Amino acid sequence: MTYLNKLIQDLIMVSSSDPDDARRRRNLNILILGLGFVLIIAITLSILAIGRSEIGGITLIIGGSLFMLIGTIVVYLINRYWSGVFSANLFLLLLIAAISFSDTPEQLSAGRSLFVFVIPIAMASLILRPGAAFFFALLASGIIAIFSLSTGKIPNSPAILGYFLVAFIAWMSSNSLEQALQDLRIINTNLDRIVAERTSALAQALTRERIEAGRNQAILNSIADGVIVFNAENAVILANPALGDLTEIPLQNLTGSTLNKFVEGEGLSLSDQRRVIGLIEHPEKTKTGIRVEWRKKFLSVGVARVQDTTTNENIGAVAVFRDVTRETELERMKENFIAIVSHELRTPLNAILGLTEMLKEGIYGALNDKQVSIAARVMVNATRLLSMVGDLLDEAQINAGKLSIKPQSLKTISLLETLHSTMDKIAADKGLFLSSELDPNMPESIKGDPHRLQQVLINLVNNSIKFTEKGGVHVHIIRAEMDRWKMEVTDTGIGIPENEVPHIFETFRQANNMAMTTRQHGGFGLGLSIVKQLVELMNGRIDVKSEIDRGSTFSIQLPLEIT
């Protein structure tokens, strides 16, 4: 069946650059093959009828059929290899001639075979242009008229009108088909153009994407820090070679892995695993990133959330791992050095203070006024140096995580009593007042670390005295809320510029307008940094309000636990 279909297609198809010409010639081939098949059947049946009918009639049928069969073959060859228009006209003329001689003029004019002329009229619009139907209607009408007049009869007007009506209907149908095909070709042409344009645009976009992807991959591979990208389900979709080197995980094992598999194994402790997972799943909770120990390396981990620019929906996260092993080792060396030096300096400084006190009191003999003054000056400077060493030691312990808060019951008033016993003389020597006030609503006893609370309060008051030239310092202990209490230290000093307020709690940092005073009074700039860190260790908060040349107020809020 497939072979037969292919054979039929080969017989009817005609190659032509004009699609309308190819369609008409294909239709003509279909008609020729159909007519040829009918003629072969007619010839076969006529041959079989010999001996049972009149020889003359059968011979006429066989001869006419053979003539038409030869004519159709000639028309087929002309249509296939030369001209479709010529072969179509020849075919229709041949068909009309066969119809004209298929009956006597008297019988044709009488109307017995008039309907047969409709066939070439209808065919004309299929194998020629639509208007050709009118030409063959006119030709058929002329033949009928000639036959009628030759027999002395009036031409059959209804038949002639019917021919033109059929021609009109055939013209309308064929013309509509031609217009539909023309519109379809225009649509196809536009579609082909659009497809070509879209294909070209898509090819260019893909080229740009490949170039951009290649560029991004090259940039990613050149980054010394480890970079890993997770999708919304925390599956790894991209990682650079540097990450494999840092974590000692083969790169092929990273892509397609999950966050949990990435952090599991020998590289991280369980606590660091939880910290990394928490950071990547909720990077907004940690702005500065974290530092973890991965095998024998220390890695700094920073994470940024990736969002869809159109919907602002979270679609993943990018984590950057940086090797900070050297920096961590240096920091540890610095902290250990500071701790050791601070601890070793305390012993000789305390000895100097003790011996100087003994000299001043005349235990080893009476001193003159100048010697007493020098001894007092030695004690002041040794005390200041001891305080600086204490600050260094506290800073080192805080950074190393070794400083702890030891809460216990204490009298609220004792904070102010100890403050005055320590700072009254320092304030008086500078010509400043030091006043204090205790809120009546404050409980008599509270729970806290007396040493660290006293350290915070004395550091703040000492800092205020240092930067105040006239006036004084006022300390107020207040019950702020039912579960909170507050220490306020207010001075009339030089104040702090607004742009410097966020930086005054940084290590080794003072505001610019304090630089000269700091140089005059000495110090490392650790006091406020230690205060802030101690307050945070006690789950508190410190705030500052300041105006230039009008003074500053430091407020510390702490949890209130009554004992």
DRENVOVEX-578745 format. One record per residue (C-alpha): x, y, z. Coordinates in steps of 0.001 Angstrom, whole numbers, padded with zeros to 6 digits, always signed. Example, Ala and Ser with C-alpha at 12.3 -4.5 7.8 and 13.67 -1.06 7.14 Angstrom:
BEGIN
+012300-004500+007800+013670-001060+007140
// end
This chain:
BEGIN
+000000+000000+000000+002853+002353+000774+004454+001658-002585+001122+002289-004374+000647+005585-002560+004166+006649-003475+003573+005685-007113+000349+007714-007281+002058+010710-005677+004898+010507-008179+002390+010407-011063+000295+013409-010009+002990+015720-008509+004507+018365-010802+007496+020536-009949+006896+024261-010481+008183+027506-008966+004636+028919-008983+002504+027210-006286-000765+028023-008118+000576+026527-011362+001754+023431-009473-001687+023060-007821-003571+023369-011163-001249+020953-012967-001630+018486-010084-005430+018736-010385-005154+018173-014149-003039+015057-013597-005653+013730-011162-008397+014280-013758-006298+012708-016510-005549+009622-014422-009189+009319-013404-010373+009689-016990-007738+007272-018186-008879+004704-015630-012498+005127-016817-011464+004801-020481-009529+001612-019797-012589+000131-018087-014802+001215-021021-012443-000379-023551-012266-003580-021489-016042-003858-021174-016505-003132-024887-014084-005888-025852-015924-008303-023576-019218-007299-025215-018078-008282-028758-020288-011013-030072-023273-010035-027958-023943-006594-029489-023677-004882-032841-020106-004784-034060-020444-001252-035414-021503+000319-032156-018847-001493-030154-016172-000596-032665-017172+003069-032432-016954+002988-028640-013581+001258-028651-012192+003626-031254-013442+006718-029450-012118+005453-026132-008711+004654-027622-008594+008113-029221-009421+009770-025884-006912+007559-024043-004116+008511-026446-005156+012147-026194-005069+012074-022381-001621+010467-022448-000354+013234-024745-001943+015863-022497-000364+014243-019397+003111+014351-020948+002676+017983-022023+001389+018911-018541+004208+017141-016718+007154+018272-018826+006137+021486-020568+003118+023747-019963+000229+023435-017593-001924+026104-019265-001538+024618-022755-002186+021064-021568-005274+022162-019577-006785+023956-022556-005964+021002-024804-007561+018582-022336-010765+020603-022064-010998+021050-025835-010440+017336-026274-013164+016621-023732-015620+019009-025424-014854+017494-028814-015514+014003-027433-018815+015182-025949-019796+016931-029173-019302+013812-031277-020749+011417-028713-024259+012025-030047-025973+013190-033239-026603+016924-033775-030353+016355-033588-030097+014550-030253-027698+017160-028821-029922+020045-029843-032914+018172-028456-031169+018184-025065-030349+014526-024464-026614+015137-023775-026610+018850-022927-025822+018261-019220-022508+016610-020142-021093+019993-021250-021261+021073-017580-018245+018826-016846-015574+020782-018801-017090+024082-017616-016684+023034-013955-013227+021557-014641-011976+024792-016206-012014+026692-012907-009940+023908-011283-007194+023472-013857-007139+027039-015259-007850+030428-013795-011348+031003-012303-012511+033114-015276-011790+030253-017732-015149+028708-016754-016960+031513-018636-014894+030879-021790-015800+027196-021882-019437+028008-021030-019418+030299-024054-017747+027592-026173-020318+024969-025133-023150+027426-025804-021731+028135-029271-021528+024426-030102-025151+023880-028981-026296+026869-030990-024496+025678-034136-025936+022164-033784-029440+023574-033217-029291+025956-036161-027874+023200-038410-030957+021116-037704-033337+024045-038100-034169+024341-034400-033983+027267-031968-031028+027050-029584-031861+025711-026098-031811+028976-024069-032327+027381-020621-029353+025085-021223-027167+028010-022303-028228+030029-019252-027493+026989-017082-023980+026785-018511-023266+030387-017525-024843+029840-014117-022566+026827-013554-019618+028919-014810-020534+031668-012344-020760+029230-009435-017484+027582-010462-015868+031022-010740-017055+032032-007269-015838+028780-005699-012507+028815-007471-011977+032522-006822-012698+032069-003119-010264+029167-003023-007621+031229-004833-008093+034134-002388-007941+031826+000619-004757+030250-000678-003286+033703-001327-004134+034830+002216-002709+031604+003581+000542+032163+001680+000776+035691+003076+000179+034352+006576+002761+031630+006048+005233+034170+004717+004700+036373+007771+004963+033370+010040+008171+032299+008347+009536+035822+008758+008492+035956+012423+009931+032500+013068+013162+033493+011343+013354+036721+013366+012563+034939+016629+015020+032175+015813+017706+034746+015067+016910+036670+018252+016927+033447+020273+020229+032415+018741+021715+035813+019603+020310+035616+023129+021719+032125+023582+025057+033328+022269+025021+036220+024729+024015+033878+027535+026845+031505+026676+029307+034386+026544+027995+035784+029840+027989+032346+031454+031537+031758+030264+032621+035158+031558+030917+034577+034924+032459+031130+035185+035892+032563+034418+035401+035262+037060+034138+032691+039559+037077+030376+038926+039540+033248+039329+038214+034245+042774+040566+033175+045531+037721+032911+048059+035445+029885+048003+032007+030606+046512+029018+028255+046668+025486+028926+045390+022342+027299+046804+018849+027294+045314+015616+027848+047246+015656+024191+048407+019241+024592+049708+020686+022353+047000+024130+023248+045648+023901+024488+042050+027331+026069+041636+030730+026090+043349+034165+027333+042343+037471+025399+042577+038692+027576+045463+035923+026218+047690+037034+022670+046977+040582+023602+047948+039471+025288+051198+037103+022551+052344+039076+019652+050820+035867+018433+049156+036151+017386+045477+034343+019856+043232+032339+017101+041524+030963+016073+044927+029713+019588+045650+027459+020204+042644+024067+018602+043213+024735+018091+046912+022600+019567+049700+023414+022025+052455+023330+019343+055152+025650+017038+053210+027972+019955+052516+028553+020746+056202+028531+017164+057471+031673+015103+057842+035038+015593+059487+035425+019237+058577+033144+020996+061073+032135+020431+064667+028430+019956+065391+028115+023472+066809+029788+025013+063741+027571+022888+061472+024488+024365+063131+025917+027878+062847+026670+027510+059115+023243+025998+058380+021522+028748+060374+023509+031461+058581+022754+030133+055078+019059+029513+055820+018597+032874+057578+021389+035241+056470+019363+038304+057453+019811+037423+061144+023624+037770+060995+024908+040854+059200+028625+040302+059722+028899+036585+059003+030607+034023+061209+033999+032406+061675+034323+028619+061870+037129+026089+062163+037152+023720+059177+039644+020924+059774+042864+022834+060497+041757+026069+058849+039716+029010+060074+037154+030216+057535+035112+033379+057534+031615+032732+056153+029447+035459+054648+026060+034840+053036+023852+036972+050783+020267+036150+049862+019400+035943+046129+015993+037391+045208+013859+037450+042071+013955+041043+040799+010317+040917+039657+008628+039234+042637+011240+039812+045389+010911+036112+046159+013900+034373+047719+015334+031983+045140+018560+030971+046847+021699+032131+048620+025370+032746+047846+027940+031862+050503+031541+033089+050423+034229+031249+052405+037490+033105+053032+040593+031624+054602+041362+033677+057727+043680+031143+059341+046643+033552+059344+044580+036429+060713+043092+034203+063412+046523+032973+064454+047805+036545+064631+044802+037626+066683+045340+034752+069091+049016+035601+069346+048116+039236+070019+045538+038316+072653+047895+035872+074344+050682+038421+074225+048487+041133+075699+047198+038809+078393+050692+037639+079327+052185+041131+079261+049258+042605+081199+049456+039879+083811+053227+040157+084141+053073+043967+084416+050556+043943+087235+052959+042397+089743+055782+044971+089379+053280+047842+089177+051620+046752+092392+055082+046461+093956+055935+049986+092789+052684+051308+094240+053246+049537+097538+056873+050624+097922+056066+054192+096903+053248+054299+099466+055679+053115+102098+058205+055792+101105+055505+058451+101143+054335+057445+104608+057932+057668+105895+058300+054046+106880+061906+054129+105681+062585+057582+107011+061109+061030+106779+060865+062682+103335+060970+066354+102519+058115+068054+100716+059677+067647+097285+060275+063924+097842+056672+063482+099042+055434+065291+095925+057528+063071+093666+056317+059950+095500+052697+061073+095026+053339+061690+091336+054858+058209+091006+051772+056695+092623+049394+058604+090313+051216+057479+087186+051657+053906+088435+047925+053792+089225+047095+055079+085746+049426+052543+084188+047885+049768+086319+044435+050847+085112+045595+050720+081481+047077+047266+082023+043780+046179+083556+041900+047463+080505+044230+045568+078187+043780+042394+080206+039989+042770+080231+039921+043372+076465+042066+040285+075855+039855+038147+078098+036667+039389+076432+038016+038694+072940+039177+035252+074024+035758+034530+075560+037328+033917+078959+035689+036772+080859+032532+035690+082637+029843+037448+084642+029357+036237+088232+025985+037466+089518+025361+037725+093260+023263+039747+095657+024469+043312+096237+023241+046495+097908+022211+049105+095373+023579+051952+097446+026991+050234+097557+027512+051058+093872+027352+054785+094633+029357+054509+097855+032210+052696+096106+032026+055187+093240+032417+058180+095542+035236+056609+097530+037133+055983+094291+036338+059059+092177+035630+061940+094596+039274+062956+094946+039908+062664+091179+036942+064971+090474+037910+067390+093266+041537+067583+092051+040165+068811+088706+037761+071260+090319+034638+069333+089316+031645+068151+091325+030587+064492+091437+026997+063993+092568+024742+060948+092650+021078+060127+093100+019267+056863+093880+015689+056407+092719+013443+055631+095752+011689+052994+093626+014900+051015+093231+015010+047820+095317+017413+047790+098211+019142+044662+096926+019507+043425+093377+021304+040568+091662+024392+041380+089589+028148+041148+089320+029320+043882+091738+032849+043991+090358+031749+044400+086728+028963+046853+087563+031423+048944+089544+033932+048715+086702+031334+049948+084190+030224+052824+086405+033749+053940+087325+034912+053756+083688+032015+055972+082567+032533+058500+085369+036298+058542+084833+035739+059088+081090+033331+061962+081807+035773+063618+084222+038555+063261+081689+036606+065222+079041+035015+067811+081346+036825+071070+082198+034138+072836+084240+030962+071812+085952+030888+068162+086906+029346+064720+086634+026003+063457+087928+025147+059750+088384+021537+058621+088623+020364+055059+089312+016731+054609+088212+014138+051874+088070+013186+052242+084416+010532+049497+084193+009227+046649+086265+011954+044363+084970+014630+046884+083992+016879+049341+085829+019152+052032+084516+022403+053845+085360+022795+057332+083874+026072+059272+083838+025654+062923+082785+028505+065392+082390+028982+069006+081316+031979+068215+079130+033005+068953+075557+030408+066626+074006+030675+064242+071067+029991+065107+067384+026886+063354+066060+028804+061564+063294+031289+060170+065839+028735+058738+068285+028433+055332+066460+032231+054844+066678+033073+055759+070284+032600+052166+071480+035105+050790+068976+038434+049491+070282+041272+052091+070321+038894+054777+069029+037997+058239+070333+036066+061039+068710+038155+063611+066818+037464+066438+069234+038670+064197+072082+042047+063491+070512+043878+066369+072175+042349+065592+075573+043211+061937+075180+046831+062808+074475+046868+065038+077546+045407+062393+079856+046767+059250+078226+044937+055947+077758+044398+053378+075017+040799+054225+074226+039611+050888+075614+037354+052184+078402+034125+052645+076447+034766+049532+074367+035102+047453+077541+032014+049099+079033+029887+048204+076013+031122+044619+075924+030547+044167+079667+027034+045615+079392+026211+043241+076554+027604+040306+078561+025113+041311+081285+022292+041323+078665+022030+045088+078777+022122+048027+076398+024050+051303+076389+022877+054527+074717+024477+057948+074296+023044+061429+073916+025470+064297+073422+025711+067936+072342+028918+069784+071504+030100+071986+074403+027024+071023+076471+027942+067548+077642+026943+063920+077249+024653+061379+078888+025484+057675+078919+022482+055436+079768+022843+051767+080649+019756+049577+080899+020049+046177+082588+017654+043377+083545+016278+043826+087070+016349+040814+089380+015410+041546+092991+016983+039544+095819
// end
